[in-house]
């Protein structure tokens, strides 16, 4: 039997029993739609998680910290005045020599007190490289990025004002619900780097002398990160500046004294070099992050990367997606039972036709193929319609949840809740055809085993 004849007879048989065919196809449509929509929700949750993580951190970056206390100075290294485990310019060159590493950007942080218009705030100032600042694509509401290396300019996060309190009442944003009347770009802001000295000012030292208020320094403002008091991202909470300018300022403020947070020699004297708190190692691809991280850990340094958190959550997401797909598969299983019933009824009704086909010399495998093709057509039609319905439902779901709260708690997101990639559409159609063919397999066996003479005599 030619393939064209086989397809033509199968379609003709289906259309002769329109109501039964429509009901059977409807079962496949529901099953296919259930699987596609359920899996699309799992895919959407994954993308939503990654989208949220990207707004908080760089997924290909590794944060490297020193391998012990006081920026990495182990007890043994401190006794020997060793700087092997401190993050220095030498370590930057070492990390950049590793395979798959594109760059290594140092960060130097310090605490400071900012005073302005009768308000005071405790902030974390982080010195970074101009290249790192530009690569982060920070949206600035006012001003510019602090790129000049010869001048200390501060870039304030959009929620830093929440840390300021009235010096007289000790009340701030979380008490009154109102931000302090401070304009970074117009007002004069003063910084006190010696925070211990600030809180000890006015007390008596061991010699009976009154401790003076530490010196304050006028701070120029470079700009302000875009966003309101409730818009949070990885740049919202801190104050950023050029790392070289911060190093020069700390040397000027503390002169020959030890800088808070910096390691000292065994005799208590500071090193001539300022060591970094963190080095951000940028890897070329997320797939190589774990390998690079392992190499750095073997050197004795502490590392952190979002890939660890993502890998753990991806496993949970895969489990959720599997459960959702399983729920949808139950519907398709029910549809497969319907296909089996339809094929069995078709064989009972066409017993005489099957007998005649055998008598005139039709091959048994052609008779089997006839019923398998009919089942396959039911799966194909139901699969295509099911995928189409899935796209429609996906559009409705995304329309209803557009601009809403991220289900993973990262805030408003542009990621769609339901995502149907092309591979899922194709796989759903192929799967529905396969299930339909399998459902028609046992009825086709019965058709093959019918006795020709008994089939012809059947009424």
Secondary structure, 3 states (H helix, E strand, C coil): CCHHHHHHHHHHHHHHCHHHHHHHHHHHHHHHHHHHHHHHHHHHHHHHHHHHHHHHCCCCEEEEECCCHHHHCCHHHHHCCCCCCCECHHHHHHHHCCCCEEEEEEEEEEEEEEEECCEEEEEEEEEECHHHHHHCCCCEEEECCCCCCCCCEEEECCCHHHHEEECCCCCEHHHHCCCCCCCCCCCCEEEECCHHHHHHCCCECCCCCECCCCCCEEEEEEEEECCCCCCCCCCCCCEEEEHHHHHHHHHHHHCCCCCCCCCECCCCCECCCCCECEEEEEECCHHHHHHHHHHHHHCCCEEEEHHHHHHHHHHHHHHHHHHHHHHHHHHHHHHHHHHHHHHHHHHHHCHHHHHHHHHCCCCHHHHHHHHHHHHHHHHHHHHHHHHHHHHHHHHHHHHHHCCCECCCCCCECCCCCCCCCHHHHHHHHHHHHHHHHHHHHHHHHHHHHCCHHHHHHCC
